[in-house]
Amino acid sequence: MTAPVHGITPRDVPQVRLDILDWLASPTTRTILEQRAPTPGVTQFLAANAASAELYYVNSDMTHLAHTVGRDLGVYALTPDDLPARSGLLVWETPLDDGGAHWAPSAVMWLANETRFSVSMFVSATHYLHWAKAWGPSAVTDARPIRAGRLILRGQAQPLPVDGRERPWETMNLAANDVVLRTLLATWLLIRQPASARTLHHVEHVPAPKSVQHRLRGRAPDPAAAIRLVTLRRALRPAAGAAADREHAAQVYRHRWVVRLHRRTYPDHTSPSGFDKKWIGPYLAVPKGCESAPIIGADRVNVLRR
């Protein structure tokens, strides 16, 4: 894995959690955040979120896939079961460019209950401070109280519902956070796909460094919690020695294809309507006998960039 632009690797994520907890424990941070927040108790909320968060790191391939899938979402619909965890800290290897490198989110924290979830967004401190220095000394000074190690707090998105009701995406009024929340929703749904030969992702558990585990004792429920590293399945990448092509899979035959993210209706005897809708995909459609065949459809595999 090449070095990410923000300098955070999968094994660094527990340290990122520790940096956030240390930052929130600072009296200066508490004062600044409480002054800026619309509701009191924001520092306690963020600290509880960071302490209880499950840890995720999404590599560049999967980040690009999630960004592409999220961009095409026409409806918003989410239930608690669609989230990979009630509380999480997720780092994208590639920042999401939605308004300049200094403002491109590299990480998010979320906390959900039965009715809604809240998201806090962080940007690369390296990128932000580079921009701030060019802007002027006051911008650098203003960044200090919102810096948590290698990240800087961008802000919090509006709480969003997890009631499962479908809403046209354009009615969500997400403004500057639209790209972030589209990509986050797509990332969650990709991670939540049951592991099988058809899924596009692979999850491995990376152990937390022992030095960070020791420092987290008493500050997180499970200091030794592993980081879930989410990557694009290697079977979907061009074969070794294949002609280079940044846009598509290396070989295209008529045997397998990617089914895009969509909503599907299922019978549900517990629902008053008698049915329920769930997110399905994206996944590989694999006809019998085509388990090792390449993927068909240039327009459907152009998200699988290296």
Salt bridges, closest charged atoms under 4 A:
ASP12 OD2 - ARG150 NH1 3.48
ASP22 OD2 - ARG215 NH2 3.91
ASP22 OD1 - ARG219 NH1 2.69
GLU54 OE1 - ARG228 NH1 3.02
ASP61 OD2 - ARG237 NH2 2.87
ASP98 OD1 - ARG154 NH1 3.13
ASP163 OD2 - ARG167 NH2 2.81
GLU166 OE2 - ARG263 NE 3.02
GLU166 OE2 - LYS277 NZ 3.47
ASP178 OD2 - ARG182 NE 2.90
ASP245 OD2 - HIS248 ND1 3.66
GLU247 OE1 - ARG305 NH2 3.20
